[in-house]
Amino acid sequence: MSHVRSHRAWIGGAAAVAAVAGGLLASPAHALQGTPADQAAHSHTARIVIGNAERACTGTLVAPQWVLSAASCFADATGTVQAGAPKTATTVTVGRTDLTQASPGAAARTAVRLVPHPERDLVMVKLDTGIANLKPAVLATTPAGADEAVRAAGFGRTKTAWVPDRLHTASFTAAANGSADIALTASGDGAVCQGDAGGPVLREKNGTQELLAVISRSWQGGCLGTPATETRTGAVATRVDDVRPWIASTSYAVPGDLTGDGKPDLVAVDDAGKLRLYPGTGTGGIVAPTIIGTGGWAGASVTHRGDWNGDGMEDVVARVGNEVRVYPNLGGGTLGAPVKIAGSLPANAQVVAIGDTNRDGKPDLVVKHSNRIFLYPGVVGADAAVGAPVEIGNGGWDVMDLSALGDANKDGRPDLLARDTRDGVLWAYLGQPDGKTFGDRNEFGRAYTVTSRPLIAGAADADLDGTADMWATAGDGTLKFYRGGTDIHGPVDGPSIQVGNSGWGAVKSIS
């Protein structure tokens, strides 16, 4: 590894903004000089190339669709990192420690969004599609100890190569003072160089490798292109143990979001048997649809909540004929080839992707047929699969329309919405701590008859106010959004606004 020079470098003990590439001042890119990295131990490390190789950095996969790096890698001439889409096309390659060799599970992705930390040299980089078969790094939960032995990794320069094609690692001693910075002292001839910025600083704890910090800046002594008079090899990394909530909240997949913009979306089957995706606006409204299924959806029970293949994106689940299938989200709501996860169901069975009821990291299904309801627990693993069904409702369900309400009472568990088609009363069945059952029903709303409101669908938190919401078609052919609310008894429906004009009377199902 060579010393990572980030957007800032040290001169006379003071930090200064880099101005001259290849000069004494560090610029945000280039690599650790040391030994070639082990593929198995460092498959979560990413190489980040901004533009046509104008700048390169290192990062770490921390969620299927997110890489953590140094914000300084993306800073403009003023030192500012703008949140949102990168200003320059950026490619992120994860899972390859040797860039000249193909590696199982390795993937090249396009960066589509930057989320800089408000106070630290950290940025979350969102990939256009998630990576399902590579394990993200484990985040440290405690800060660096006194003179703790750590290892850093990067794709930056070495002593002899300007643009090495191998990830390198080197040993350091970390010293923390309670601030955001961790001082790194080389344990041998390792150094942090240009291109290493954003690379991981790792510790071993109880046999597990943890991401302790992210490389930020260094002196780059001994790196190719650094003046021979510069012999300092110290570096500074930014700790991550105390910003784990920020990382988790940034990478959290929003329930109901198929497009990847963080806003719940609406899916509908039209009268031509096509599947339409209406992107949500984040205010309860929707925009013009795209066709994500060109035919064959007539009579299907369609639902969407949860990531079934571990790639960080919500997928579509449908009962087509007598089979339950998962249609993987390829990005932006585009669907891939279906995977059958259950069969031998009645052709009128209703399937609801309820969310992760048992908190094992895998979404679960509720299926209604034969006047009963069943829970199909998702099977933990990279593949889409469900376990054997468990009966959780043994009578009276044929008259009910079911939908995924979301977390209506804010206890962290998904709840079930049911409309009694006989009288139009809506009922909320709250998820229980055992992760297998739903509690006694609470009245959620009235007058939702099949005439006045032909179709209903839980909208998750479509207006992003923290409360579960609902969409419903109206008898006049429009679409209504109902903002969720609460009263002394629990979650209830709230006021409605019209969010879709005429034509919804021809729609056969919504979810």
Secondary structure per residue as TSV (DSSP state, phi and psi in degrees):
chain	resnum	aa	ss	phi	psi
A	1	M	-	360.0	151.5
A	2	S	-	-118.0	166.7
A	3	H	-	-70.4	128.0
A	4	V	-	-72.2	120.8
A	5	R	B	-102.3	126.7
A	6	S	-	-101.5	-157.0
A	7	H	S	-64.1	-16.4
A	8	R	E	-127.3	154.6
A	9	A	E	-137.3	171.4
A	10	W	E	-100.0	132.7
A	11	I	E	-137.9	116.2
A	12	G	T	57.5	32.0
A	13	G	T	85.3	-2.2
A	14	A	E	-114.0	149.9
A	15	A	E	-81.3	140.5
A	16	A	E	-139.7	148.9
A	17	V	E	-74.2	135.0
A	18	A	-	-67.0	140.1
A	19	A	-	-129.1	-30.3
A	20	V	S	-120.1	116.8
A	21	A	T	-65.2	134.4
A	22	G	T	81.6	-4.7
A	23	G	S	-88.7	-166.2
A	24	L	S	-63.6	-32.2
A	25	L	S	-76.6	138.5
A	26	A	-	-78.9	144.1
A	27	S	-	-117.1	160.2
A	28	P	S	-75.1	69.3
A	29	A	-	174.8	163.1
A	30	H	B	105.2	162.1
A	31	A	-	-115.8	168.0
A	32	L	-	-73.0	126.0
A	33	Q	B	-93.0	133.1
A	34	G	S	170.8	-144.0
A	35	T	E	-94.7	150.2
A	36	P	E	-57.9	141.7
A	37	A	-	-81.3	151.2
A	38	D	-	-77.5	130.2
A	39	Q	T	-60.1	-47.3
A	40	A	T	-63.5	-40.3
A	41	A	T	-78.4	-18.8
A	42	H	T	-127.0	26.8
A	43	S	T	-66.2	-18.5
A	44	H	T	-82.9	-4.7
A	45	T	E	-80.6	140.5
A	46	A	E	-120.5	145.1
A	47	R	E	-102.1	128.5
A	48	I	E	-113.4	122.8
A	49	V	E	-118.6	121.2
A	50	I	E	-101.6	122.7
A	51	G	T	69.0	-153.0
A	52	N	T	-87.0	60.1
A	53	A	T	64.7	24.5
A	54	E	T	-65.8	-29.2
A	55	R	E	-151.2	143.3
A	56	A	E	-138.3	144.6
A	57	C	E	-141.5	-176.0
A	58	T	E	-123.9	157.1
A	59	G	E	-152.6	-178.3
A	60	T	E	-137.0	130.7
A	61	L	E	-70.4	118.4
A	62	V	E	-115.3	-7.6
A	63	A	E	-159.2	159.6
A	64	P	T	-52.9	-29.8
A	65	Q	T	-117.6	15.7
A	66	W	E	-139.0	137.8
A	67	V	E	-119.2	136.0
A	68	L	E	-98.5	133.0
A	69	S	E	-146.6	-170.2
A	70	A	-	-88.5	130.8
A	71	A	G	-60.6	-33.1
A	72	S	G	-60.1	-21.4
A	73	C	G	-61.2	-28.4
A	74	F	G	-109.8	10.3
A	75	A	-	-69.8	143.2
A	76	D	-	-86.5	-169.7
A	77	A	T	-63.3	-21.6
A	78	T	T	-90.6	-2.8
A	79	G	S	87.4	8.2
A	80	T	-	-97.5	142.7
A	81	V	-	-110.9	117.7
A	82	Q	-	-85.0	129.0
A	83	A	S	-69.6	149.7
A	84	G	B	114.4	-158.8
A	85	A	S	-64.8	139.8
A	86	P	-	-58.5	141.4
A	87	K	S	-69.4	-27.0
A	88	T	S	-120.5	139.1
A	89	A	-	-53.2	131.2
A	90	T	E	-130.0	130.7
A	91	T	E	-110.4	134.6
A	92	V	E	-121.6	121.9
A	93	T	E	-111.0	122.1
A	94	V	E	-119.9	141.1
A	95	G	S	94.2	8.9
A	96	R	-	-127.4	108.7
A	97	T	S	-82.6	-21.1
A	98	D	B	-117.6	108.0
A	99	L	T	-70.8	-10.2
A	100	T	T	-90.4	-7.9
A	101	Q	S	-119.9	142.6
A	102	A	-	-74.3	140.2
A	103	S	-	-128.0	137.2
A	104	P	T	-57.2	129.3
A	105	G	T	85.9	-12.4
A	106	A	-	-65.7	151.2
A	107	A	E	-152.6	144.7
A	108	A	E	-107.0	130.8
A	109	R	E	-130.5	162.3
A	110	T	E	-101.6	133.2
A	111	A	E	-75.2	129.2
A	112	V	E	-116.4	-12.2
A	113	R	E	-157.6	140.8
A	114	L	E	-117.0	134.0
A	115	V	E	-126.3	94.5
A	116	P	E	-76.9	146.4
A	117	H	-	-70.7	141.4
A	118	P	S	-67.2	-19.3
A	119	E	S	-130.1	-13.3
A	120	R	S	-121.2	164.8
A	121	D	S	-80.3	63.5
A	122	L	-	-136.6	145.5
A	123	V	E	-145.8	139.5
A	124	M	E	-96.2	127.9
A	125	V	E	-110.8	116.5
A	126	K	E	-87.9	133.7
A	127	L	E	-90.8	153.4
A	128	D	S	-64.1	-34.2
A	129	T	S	-137.8	150.2
A	130	G	-	-75.7	169.0
A	131	I	-	-118.2	112.6
A	132	A	S	-86.3	-27.2
A	133	N	S	-106.9	17.5
A	134	L	S	-120.6	135.1
A	135	K	-	-82.4	123.3
A	136	P	-	-63.7	159.1
A	137	A	-	-66.4	149.9
A	138	V	E	-86.7	128.5
A	139	L	E	-83.1	136.9
A	140	A	-	-65.4	147.7
A	141	T	S	-108.7	-8.3
A	142	T	S	-130.5	152.1
A	143	P	-	-74.0	173.4
A	144	A	-	-65.4	141.6
A	145	G	-	-84.5	-179.5
A	146	A	T	-70.2	120.7
A	147	D	T	53.7	45.9
A	148	E	E	-78.8	137.0
A	149	A	E	-76.9	126.6
A	150	V	E	-135.9	172.0
A	151	R	E	-133.4	135.2
A	152	A	E	-113.8	153.4
A	153	A	E	-136.0	148.2
A	154	G	E	-168.0	160.1
A	155	F	S	-100.4	16.7
A	156	G	S	-79.6	-171.0
A	157	R	-	-60.0	159.4
A	158	T	-	-119.5	-165.8
A	159	K	S	-68.6	-26.3
A	160	T	S	-122.5	-11.2
A	161	A	-	-124.1	132.0
A	162	W	S	-73.5	-45.2
A	163	V	S	-130.5	80.8
A	164	P	-	-68.3	151.8
A	165	D	S	-102.3	14.1
A	166	R	B	-126.5	144.3
A	167	L	-	-74.8	133.7
A	168	H	E	-117.8	153.6
A	169	T	E	-129.6	158.8
A	170	A	E	-153.2	155.3
A	171	S	E	-90.1	142.4
A	172	F	E	-140.2	164.2
A	173	T	E	-109.0	128.1
A	174	A	E	-100.6	140.0
A	175	A	E	-132.9	123.0
A	176	A	E	-112.6	150.0
A	177	N	-	-123.5	16.2
A	178	G	S	90.8	-8.9
A	179	S	S	-90.0	-170.6
A	180	A	S	-74.9	-16.9
A	181	D	E	-95.2	144.4
A	182	I	E	-122.8	122.2
A	183	A	E	-81.2	133.5
A	184	L	E	-113.5	128.7
A	185	T	E	-116.7	126.5
A	186	A	E	-63.0	135.6
A	187	S	S	-86.8	-16.0
A	188	G	S	-142.7	-129.6
A	189	D	S	-98.9	16.5
A	190	G	-	-70.2	159.5
A	191	A	B	-157.6	156.2
A	192	V	-	-100.7	123.3
A	193	C	-	-118.7	179.7
A	194	Q	B	-59.1	135.4
A	195	G	B	101.0	-18.9
A	196	D	-	-84.3	-14.0
A	197	A	T	-54.1	134.0
A	198	G	T	89.7	-6.9
A	199	G	-	-71.6	160.1
A	200	P	E	-79.5	143.6
A	201	V	E	-109.7	119.8
A	202	L	E	-117.8	145.8
A	203	R	E	-123.3	156.2
A	204	E	E	-102.1	127.7
A	205	K	E	-140.4	116.8
A	206	N	T	53.2	39.5
A	207	G	T	80.3	3.4
A	208	T	E	-115.0	136.2
A	209	Q	E	-83.2	128.0
A	210	E	E	-119.7	144.1
A	211	L	E	-82.8	110.0
A	212	L	E	-92.3	-37.5
A	213	A	E	-160.3	171.5
A	214	V	E	-121.6	130.1
A	215	I	E	-60.7	134.6
A	216	S	E	-117.1	-53.6
A	217	R	E	-156.9	162.5
A	218	S	E	-162.9	172.5
A	219	W	-	-84.2	-26.6
A	220	Q	-	68.0	27.1
A	221	G	T	-62.7	131.4
A	222	G	T	87.9	-5.3
A	223	C	S	-82.6	146.5
A	224	L	T	-57.0	128.9
A	225	G	T	96.1	-12.9
A	226	T	S	-86.4	135.4
A	227	P	-	-54.1	142.7
A	228	A	T	-61.2	-22.2
A	229	T	T	-73.6	-15.6
A	230	E	-	-89.2	109.8
A	231	T	-	-111.1	-5.0
A	232	R	-	-73.8	134.8
A	233	T	-	-120.2	11.9
A	234	G	-	-70.3	158.4
A	235	A	E	-147.1	167.4
A	236	V	E	-127.8	135.0
A	237	A	E	-120.8	156.7
A	238	T	E	-99.9	123.5
A	239	R	E	-68.1	153.2
A	240	V	-	-123.7	-10.6
A	241	D	G	-60.7	-33.1
A	242	D	G	-94.0	3.9
A	243	V	G	-117.9	21.2
A	244	R	H	-58.6	-39.3
A	245	P	H	-60.3	-37.5
A	246	W	H	-65.3	-43.6
A	247	I	H	-62.6	-45.5
A	248	A	H	-64.8	-43.9
A	249	S	H	-68.8	-32.3
A	250	T	H	-70.1	-40.6
A	251	S	H	-88.2	-4.0
A	252	Y	-	-63.0	128.8
A	253	A	-	-79.8	118.6
A	254	V	-	-70.6	124.1
A	255	P	T	-56.5	134.3
A	256	G	T	89.6	-6.6
A	257	D	-	-91.1	109.5
A	258	L	S	-97.3	-25.6
A	259	T	S	-84.5	-16.8
A	260	G	S	87.7	13.3
A	261	D	S	-98.7	6.6
A	262	G	S	84.3	11.8
A	263	K	S	-125.4	131.0
A	264	P	-	-59.9	144.4
A	265	D	-	-119.7	163.4
A	266	L	E	-111.2	135.6
A	267	V	E	-116.3	139.6
A	268	A	E	-140.6	145.7
A	269	V	E	-102.1	124.4
A	270	D	-	-92.4	-179.1
A	271	D	T	-74.4	-6.8
A	272	A	T	-97.0	5.8
A	273	G	S	76.9	20.7
A	274	K	-	-99.0	150.6
A	275	L	E	-101.3	123.2
A	276	R	E	-113.0	140.1
A	277	L	E	-111.8	119.2
A	278	Y	E	-105.1	104.5
A	279	P	-	-62.3	135.7
A	280	G	B	-77.8	154.2
A	281	T	-	-95.1	-10.2
A	282	G	S	87.3	1.0
A	283	T	S	-120.5	7.5
A	284	G	S	99.8	-14.2
A	285	G	-	-88.1	176.6
A	286	I	B	-135.3	164.0
A	287	V	-	-118.5	179.5
A	288	A	-	-54.9	141.6
A	289	P	-	-83.0	163.2
A	290	T	E	-117.9	152.0
A	291	I	E	-87.9	117.8
A	292	I	E	-110.3	-2.2
A	293	G	E	-147.3	115.2
A	294	T	-	-82.9	-11.6
A	295	G	S	176.0	164.6
A	296	G	-	89.8	6.8
A	297	W	-	-95.7	-4.2
A	298	A	T	-60.7	130.3
A	299	G	T	82.1	-3.9
A	300	A	-	-78.3	150.5
A	301	S	E	-101.6	109.0
A	302	V	E	-108.8	141.1
A	303	T	E	-152.8	161.6
A	304	H	-	-155.7	119.5
A	305	R	-	-164.3	115.5
A	306	G	S	106.6	157.2
A	307	D	-	-98.4	112.0
A	308	W	S	-90.7	-18.9
A	309	N	S	-119.2	10.2
A	310	G	S	75.9	18.6
A	311	D	S	-97.3	8.4
A	312	G	S	86.2	3.5
A	313	M	S	-122.1	143.3
A	314	E	-	-71.7	140.4
A	315	D	-	-111.0	166.5
A	316	V	E	-98.8	137.3
A	317	V	E	-120.0	139.3
A	318	A	E	-147.8	143.4
A	319	R	E	-92.3	112.1
A	320	V	E	-115.3	116.1
A	321	G	T	65.8	-124.0
A	322	N	T	-107.7	14.0
A	323	E	E	-111.3	146.6
A	324	V	E	-102.4	127.6
A	325	R	E	-127.2	145.6
A	326	V	E	-102.8	126.3
A	327	Y	E	-104.4	105.1
A	328	P	-	-66.6	139.8
A	329	N	B	-79.0	117.8
A	330	L	-	-89.2	0.3
A	331	G	S	123.0	128.9
A	332	G	T	70.7	8.7
A	333	G	T	96.2	-4.5
A	334	T	-	-66.7	133.7
A	335	L	B	-102.3	141.2
A	336	G	-	-94.9	-174.2
A	337	A	-	-62.8	139.3
A	338	P	-	-73.6	155.1
A	339	V	E	-119.6	121.9
A	340	K	E	-74.3	128.8
A	341	I	E	-119.6	-11.3
A	342	A	E	-160.7	156.0
A	343	G	-	-147.4	-172.9
A	344	S	-	61.2	34.6
A	345	L	-	-98.1	154.1
A	346	P	-	-61.7	151.7
A	347	A	T	-69.6	-10.2
A	348	N	T	-107.8	11.2
A	349	A	-	-63.4	137.5
A	350	Q	E	-101.6	131.3
A	351	V	E	-113.6	132.6
A	352	V	E	-127.1	116.8
A	353	A	E	-77.3	98.9
A	354	I	E	-80.2	-25.5
A	355	G	E	116.2	-167.9
A	356	D	-	-92.6	93.6
A	357	T	S	-73.6	-33.0
A	358	N	S	-104.0	7.1
A	359	R	-	58.3	38.9
A	360	D	S	-100.6	8.7
A	361	G	S	88.2	1.1
A	362	K	S	-124.4	133.9
A	363	P	-	-68.6	159.6
A	364	D	E	-125.3	165.9
A	365	L	E	-121.3	145.8
A	366	V	E	-113.1	129.3
A	367	V	E	-124.1	131.7
A	368	K	E	-110.7	125.8
A	369	H	E	-165.3	159.6
A	370	S	T	55.2	35.7
A	371	N	T	69.6	13.5
A	372	R	E	-131.7	167.0
A	373	I	E	-125.1	148.7
A	374	F	E	-131.4	145.3
A	375	L	E	-101.8	123.5
A	376	Y	E	-104.9	102.8
A	377	P	-	-72.3	135.4
A	378	G	B	-66.4	143.4
A	379	V	-	-93.6	125.2
A	380	V	S	-63.2	132.9
A	381	G	S	148.9	174.7
A	382	A	S	-74.9	-23.5
A	383	D	S	-89.5	151.1
A	384	A	-	-75.7	121.6
A	385	A	-	-162.6	155.1
A	386	V	B	-128.6	154.5
A	387	G	-	-86.5	-173.7
A	388	A	-	-63.4	141.3
A	389	P	-	-69.0	147.5
A	390	V	E	-121.0	124.1
A	391	E	E	-71.0	124.5
A	392	I	E	-121.6	-1.4
A	393	G	E	-149.5	119.4
A	394	N	-	-107.8	17.2
A	395	G	S	171.9	149.0
A	396	G	S	86.8	13.4
A	397	W	-	-97.6	-11.2
A	398	D	T	-62.4	-26.8
A	399	V	T	-87.5	1.0
A	400	M	E	-102.3	137.2
A	401	D	E	-96.2	128.5
A	402	L	E	-107.7	152.9
A	403	S	E	-155.7	157.8
A	404	A	E	-83.8	108.2
A	405	L	E	-76.9	-34.0
A	406	G	E	102.3	-165.9
A	407	D	-	-90.9	87.5
A	408	A	T	-73.3	-31.8
A	409	N	T	-105.9	10.7
A	410	K	S	60.0	38.2
A	411	D	S	-104.2	7.6
A	412	G	S	86.9	4.2
A	413	R	S	-120.2	139.2
A	414	P	-	-70.1	146.3
A	415	D	E	-116.6	163.9
A	416	L	E	-113.2	134.3
A	417	L	E	-106.2	133.3
A	418	A	E	-135.1	132.4
A	419	R	E	-108.8	123.5
A	420	D	E	-78.4	111.9
A	421	T	T	-69.4	-11.3
A	422	R	T	-78.7	-38.5
A	423	D	T	-127.9	-2.5
A	424	G	-	77.3	14.7
A	425	V	-	-81.7	134.8
A	426	L	E	-96.1	138.1
A	427	W	E	-125.2	137.1
A	428	A	E	-104.4	122.6
A	429	Y	E	-105.0	115.0
A	430	L	E	-85.8	134.2
A	431	G	E	-62.4	141.8
A	432	Q	-	-104.0	160.6
A	433	P	T	-59.7	-24.5
A	434	D	T	-72.9	-9.9
A	435	G	S	71.5	9.3
A	436	K	S	-123.5	-19.5
A	437	T	-	-130.0	170.0
A	438	F	E	-123.2	143.3
A	439	G	E	-76.9	-178.2
A	440	D	E	-55.9	144.6
A	441	R	E	-73.8	148.8
A	442	N	E	-119.8	138.1
A	443	E	E	-66.8	126.7
A	444	F	E	-101.4	-32.4
A	445	G	E	-174.2	165.9
A	446	R	S	-127.9	163.7
A	447	A	-	71.7	25.6
A	448	Y	-	-96.5	58.7
A	449	T	-	-71.4	161.9
A	450	V	T	-68.8	-15.2
A	451	T	T	-83.8	-47.3
A	452	S	T	-78.5	-32.8
A	453	R	S	-136.4	80.7
A	454	P	-	-56.0	-41.1
A	455	L	-	-126.3	139.2
A	456	I	E	-128.8	153.3
A	457	A	E	-155.6	130.4
A	458	G	E	-60.4	138.1
A	459	A	-	-108.9	13.2
A	460	A	S	53.6	-141.4
A	461	D	S	-102.6	73.3
A	462	A	T	-68.2	-22.6
A	463	D	T	-104.7	8.8
A	464	L	S	59.3	33.7
A	465	D	S	-104.3	5.3
A	466	G	S	93.2	2.1
A	467	T	S	-121.7	141.4
A	468	A	-	-67.4	137.0
A	469	D	-	-120.7	-174.8
A	470	M	E	-151.4	146.5
A	471	W	E	-111.8	150.8
A	472	A	E	-152.8	140.2
A	473	T	E	-82.0	154.0
A	474	A	-	-112.1	161.7
A	475	G	T	-61.4	-21.5
A	476	D	T	-89.9	8.6
A	477	G	S	86.2	12.3
A	478	T	-	-101.6	173.7
A	479	L	E	-116.7	131.6
A	480	K	E	-110.9	146.5
A	481	F	E	-111.8	128.5
A	482	Y	E	-110.3	115.8
A	483	R	-	-74.4	125.4
A	484	G	-	-65.2	153.8
A	485	G	E	-147.3	-173.1
A	486	T	E	-142.5	154.9
A	487	D	E	-135.2	-165.8
A	488	I	T	-66.0	-17.6
A	489	H	T	-94.9	-13.5
A	490	G	E	133.3	-157.2
A	491	P	E	-68.2	143.1
A	492	V	E	-142.8	168.4
A	493	D	-	-73.6	154.5
A	494	G	-	-117.7	-164.9
A	495	P	-	-66.6	154.4
A	496	S	E	-114.0	155.7
A	497	I	E	-136.0	152.1
A	498	Q	E	-83.0	126.6
A	499	V	E	-121.8	-2.9
A	500	G	E	-142.0	133.2
A	501	N	-	-80.8	-165.5
A	502	S	T	-58.5	156.9
A	503	G	T	115.3	-14.0
A	504	W	G	-75.3	-11.4
A	505	G	G	-66.6	-21.9
A	506	A	G	-87.2	-7.6
A	507	V	-	-76.6	137.1
A	508	K	-	-95.6	-26.8
A	509	S	E	-159.5	153.2
A	510	I	E	-134.5	152.6
A	511	S	-	-156.1	360.0
